[in-house]
Amino acid sequence: MTARAWLVLAGVVVAAIAVWPAGAHNAGISTSRIVIRGRTVDAEINALGRDYEKATGVRITETASGAVNAVALAVMAPSLLAYVGNHVAVLAGDRRCQAAPGSARAADTHVLATITWTCPSDGGSLRYRVTLFQDVDPASRHLAMVATESGEREIALDRAAPELDLSAGGSSLLQVVGRFTRAGIEHIFLGYDHIAFLLAVILWGRSLWPLIKVVTAFTLAHSLTLCLAVLDIVRLPPSVVEPLIAATIIFVAAENFFIHDIRKRWPVTFALGLVHGFGFAGALREYGLPDDALAPALAAFNIGVEIGQVMIVAVIFPVLLLSDRIGSAAAGKKRHPALVYACSAVILALGLYWLVERTAFA
């Protein structure tokens, strides 16, 4: 295979890596606290001001800090509340409950919108439906906290499951396992920084057993710190974890220029994987962990992450083996360095970008 052809192949792989950030969330996690009083439902909805800006086109935040300007919000409140009314509803059977005029107030970088719905007494069971910001980001999520006589329950809503039954109790064990397994798969595919780390680690892999060792080391490490963080035994703030994750990506990408034997990399992969576990824990908390099914939810999320991880490796590894067959004559039956170096250079650049973004611009 000619050097020009190798550059074309490397360019294709590099382009694929470079577009990963496009899969990032464009909207933050919105939340609501719901209080049910007979056939009346009160909700206080909390969301980033900048998410409202993206969804409605209005300007309510300060450019540098992202803080919501109270004066601008007062002027634009009707537009924001109209948007909320179109994307948040309480249903009684098949009928929409009547919403009273709501209010919106600034809370630092967030907007707190308060709405009350009155439902007909002859309607069916009450349901809370949210599609907030899904027109901006289909992967947006909403965490609903429902206050009941026995306490509070938390339910994560998204495009696949936009409703919750306000008259029902907590989710069944099977529902919890299904929801958190899906959440784990979703997170690994949307966690482009985790994917970049994983790809950098396996780029030199040419046989299955060494590959299994490094992937298993990563799995064991992030599973350990995920459990420790969720159980509040060890906890690190996102302001520390996110830059550290970027630093691990820089390290393994740079390591590819000096170490070509994947069999020697599992100890380092384990050590750096510990950092990624804290990142997974932060994502897991966003989904709202059920107190009465904490262990199953934690296990299901971890299983979902591993399913997604295996799927990514199952796609990438055969492509790497195919590249060996194509370029075996030029590379002496080894992985062609040009491909690994090109991919590693882009991953290194992405790691540096994320590090700067998560420190200087955080």
Phi, psi and omega in degrees: 000132184286161179298325179294319179295322178296322179295323178295314180297316179297323179296322178297314180296318179299318179296322179297319179293320186294334182274356180305318181303340178296342179275006182287161177292133175266347180231147180280183178278120174265155182225162172212146174247122189247132176239127183253126177233090183066243179258017176247136182235124175254138178221135171249115186257127185244121180210156179296139176299323181292333175292321176295323178298316179296323185280326186251341182083001178273162182246116181228357184244157174286140186299312187283309189271336185081002179292143181283128178278117186298323180292314179298321180295320179299323180287320186266001183306318179302322179292318180293317181292327176295320178296315178300317181298331179278346186236357176228129182211155169248130182246140173246101189067238178261005184255140176280135177286154182282124180264131174282159176304129183269183177223157179222135178221155182279142175220081183061246181270000184248164172242129176257112179254128181247126182224144176239132177247139174246124187252147180295142182290338181264010179277180180276198179295152185274139177229144179251122184240130182227126171233029184301126176067006178290340174286339177268317182219106181302340181268007181297149182233156180226131179254113181259127178249115185257120179274125178233176180296331182269002180131207180243146172234147183243134179228131176268128180247145177209191184300323182284331181223081187274356186236155169224148180274114183287343180267351183274162175276207179290165180292152175288164181300319180296320178295320179298312181298315180297316183294318184280334172294314178298322179297320179296316178297315180299317184294320182291327179283331177269347179275076186297336177289322177293322178295318179299318178299312182298316179296317180300324181292324187262001186301327180269000183290129181235352177223158192290315187298310177301325178295316178299321182297314183288322179293320177296320178299317177297317181298310181298320183293309183287335175293321181296308183286333174300313179295315181298320182287316182295325180277003179062028174279316174226132182218134176238142180289151178303329180296340176263317186294313187297314175296325178296321177299316177300321179295323178295325179294316177301318184296308185291328177293317178294325181299331180297338179279346185240331181239119182255352183263107183295339181295339182267002191258352186295324179297318179293320179299320178297312182299315181286331178297334177302323180294319183295331178299323177293326176293319177297323180296320178297320178293321181297321180297329181296336181278347179082096183280129178284127182297329183273358178215045185296311182297312178299322180295318179296314180296318182295319179298317180295320177296319178298318177300316182292323177299313178297320180296315179297321179297319180294313180296322181296334177274315186287318187298314177299327177295319178295319178295322177296321178296328177295318181292321181293319186253020186298324182292318182285327186262003180069041179061030175233169177297131182290122183302328184301321181292312181295317181295320180296313179296317181295324179296319180291318178297320177299317179296319178297318178300317178296319178299312180296324180296315179294316182299323186270357177243295185292327185248015182286000000 
